């Protein structure tokens, strides 16, 4: 009798353990928080965060664009003040780079520019214009434009920078790349120093250096 009771108790414990092991201990949580607010063009293919509107623009300019389009696009932009002066522009999308790709049809591109000209007015517009294109040679189609009102810092910064004085720098770069790694050729070139006035530059961005052949 006692043995039968122990056997029944053992079966009950095994059944209980099976239920505990089979039951998920972590349940998926439903995210019910508010979605980030965005400002989009007419068909929703180009969107930026809502706080880009009326933000104060200084050097360097940086913003992100969420693209909802399965085709490849060229993302161009233009920043101009209310007087019509163009502070800078990139119609060919050379400054755009990929930040994140959520799916085939949704990705985030970013723009960074360090050379905005001084503004004449304290308000202006950041205008995005994109064009789809096909690698196989299909037709290009413009997407609806997105115009974003922004504020412009009227302060200016005088920036001194160096550029190669001639073709020697490009020649030196080529010679260095093609040289034997065991006997590298140092790059030397004459520099010409220039000063220009830009839209206010954040102090943390000054003092850097970059070389371009």
KOLKOLTOR-911223 format. One record per residue (C-alpha): residue in one letter; x, y, z. Coordinates in pm, whole numbers, plus 50000, padded with zeros to 5 digits. Example, Ala and Ser with C-alpha at 12.3 -4.5 7.8 and 13.67 -1.06 7.14 Angstrom:
<sites>
A512304955050780/S513674989450714/
</sites>
This chain:
<sites>
X500005000050000/X502765024050096/X504675015449780/X501605023349567/X501235057349736/X504915065749677/X504625055549312/X501545077949268/X503355106949439/X506385101849213/X504145103348905/X502545135349033/X505945151849087/X507105141748738/X503895155748586/X504345188448777/X507965191948662/X506915185348302/X504315212848322/X506825237248470/X509435229548203/X506905231647921/X505485265248033/X507445295947904/X508925315548193/X509275347647986/X506265360847801/X506685385047507/X505945420647607/X503695442047391/X505275476047331/X502525501247380/X504675532447405/X504115562047170/X505815560146831/X508385587346748/X506735617046576/X507925623646224/X507495648745944/X507065632745603/X506595642145240/X503285637245059/X503515599744999/X505485590945314/X508615579545132/X510835605545305/X510535612945677/X512575631045940/X512085633446314/X509595660546404/X512155678746619/X514165687246306/X511495713546237/X512475747146388/X515775732946514/X518755756846513/X521205748846234/X524955754046285/X528075737246146/X528255708146112/X524815700545973/X523565665546060/X520175649546012/X518715615345940/X516085605945682/X513895575045697/X513325562245345/X510375539845267/X510935528644910/X511975494944772/X513945511144489/X517375526744513/X517275564544549/X519525594644516/X518895617344815/X519635653644737/X519105683744962/X519415721444980/X519575745445275/X518555781345207/X517555810845422/X514405831545379/X516245856545160/X516775828744905/X520505824844972/X521655788744940/X523905780145236/X524895746745084/X523465719244870/X524135683744754/X521905676644454/X523695644044369/X523445628344715/X527205624144757/X527045632145131/X524305606845213/X525355574745386/X523485544545523/X522845543145898/X520385514545930/X518435490845704/X515265477945867/X514005459345560/X514215458545182/X511855488145157/X512825508045469/X516195522645562/X517715552945733/X520175575945560/X522165603745724/X523615636445596/X526645654145744/X528045686745607/X530785708645753/X530755738645518/X527535758445552/X527795794645440/X526665822945671/X522945830545673/X521345864345605/X518135856445795/X517395836946111/X514935813645941/X515095791645636/X514195758045486/X515915724645452/X514575709545130/X514925672445052/X514455659844699/X515035623644603/X514945604344279/X514545566944235/X516835549443990/X517335514743851/X520715497643823/X519435479843512/X518905512843332/X515235518743405/X513565552643420/X514215576443707/X511255590743898/X511355620244141/X509735615244482/X507605642644637/X509725670344787/X509975675645163/X510525711245287/X511395715445656/X511385749745825/X514475755346040/X516115783046238/X519565795746144/X522295807946378/X523365842246257/X526785839846421/X529795832346202/X533165815346240/X536405822646055/X538005789345968/X541565785145843/X542355753945645/X545075740145420/X544845726545067/X547565712144841/X549335739844651/X549645718744337/X549445683644198/X552375671644409/X550095658644684/X548085636244449/X551305623644294/X552725616644640/X549645596844740/X549845575344427/X553565569644477/X553025559844842/X550245535344757/X552235519044478/X555495517344675/X556895486244841/X555515482745196/X559025474745317/X560285507645176/X557355532345196/X557665565845027/X556725594645259/X554085618745133/X555315654345104/X553635683844938/X553445721544961/X550305734745130/X548395766945073/X546565781445374/X543185797745326/X540635814345552/X536895814945496/X533845826245691/X531215799945765/X527995796845956/X528825793346326/X530945762446391/X530675743246717/X534025747146900/X534335709446945/X534505705546568/X537505728546521/X541105717046512/X540625685646301/X542525676245990/X541765654845687/X543645646645369/X542055642445029/X543965633944717/
</sites>
